[in-house]
Amino acid sequence: MPAVRITPREAYEKVKGGQALLVCGYEEEEKFKALRLEGAVSFAGFQAMLPALPKDREIIFYCA
């Protein structure tokens, strides 16, 4: 599936409703801590959970 841009409000609603996983696109933990959004996981955390994620799970990446 190609990348699709959504609004911040759409992302918030999807994450809040449990429909999507919000991932900070920065690999550096310091950047994640500085730019963390509510409900987001770090890139390292995402990589750790990747093998267990369902193939149809929607994933929203963000960077600032």
C-alpha positions as CSV (number, residue, x, y, z in Angstrom):
1,M,0.0,0.0,0.0
2,P,1.5,3.4,-0.9
3,A,2.1,6.1,1.7
4,V,-0.9,8.3,2.3
5,R,-0.9,11.7,4.0
6,I,-3.5,12.3,6.7
7,T,-4.2,15.2,8.9
8,P,-2.9,15.4,12.5
9,R,-6.6,15.1,13.7
10,E,-7.1,12.0,11.6
11,A,-3.9,10.5,13.1
12,Y,-4.9,11.4,16.6
13,E,-8.4,9.8,16.2
14,K,-7.0,6.6,14.7
15,V,-4.4,6.2,17.5
16,K,-6.8,7.2,20.2
17,G,-9.3,4.6,18.9
18,G,-6.7,1.8,18.7
19,Q,-7.0,1.6,14.9
20,A,-3.3,2.6,14.3
21,L,0.1,2.5,15.8
22,L,1.9,5.9,16.0
23,V,5.7,5.7,15.5
24,C,8.3,8.4,15.8
25,G,10.4,8.1,12.6
26,Y,13.7,9.1,14.3
27,E,16.1,6.4,15.3
28,E,17.8,8.5,17.9
29,E,16.2,8.0,21.3
30,E,17.1,11.6,22.3
31,K,15.0,13.0,19.4
32,F,12.1,10.7,20.2
33,K,12.1,11.9,23.8
34,A,12.3,15.5,22.6
35,L,9.6,15.1,20.0
36,R,7.3,12.5,21.5
37,L,3.6,12.7,20.7
38,E,1.0,11.3,23.0
39,G,0.5,7.6,22.3
40,A,3.7,7.3,20.2
41,V,6.3,4.6,20.4
42,S,10.0,5.0,19.6
43,F,11.5,3.6,16.4
44,A,13.4,1.1,18.5
45,G,10.2,0.1,20.2
46,F,8.5,-0.3,16.9
47,Q,11.3,-2.5,15.6
48,A,11.1,-4.7,18.6
49,M,7.4,-5.2,18.3
50,L,7.4,-5.6,14.5
51,P,7.6,-9.4,14.3
52,A,4.4,-9.6,16.4
53,L,2.4,-6.9,14.7
54,P,-0.5,-8.1,12.5
55,K,0.2,-7.6,8.8
56,D,-2.9,-5.5,8.5
57,R,-2.1,-3.1,11.4
58,E,-2.1,0.5,10.3
59,I,1.1,2.3,11.1
60,I,1.5,6.0,11.2
61,F,5.0,7.4,11.1
62,Y,5.8,11.0,12.0
63,C,8.8,13.3,12.2
64,A,9.0,16.9,13.0
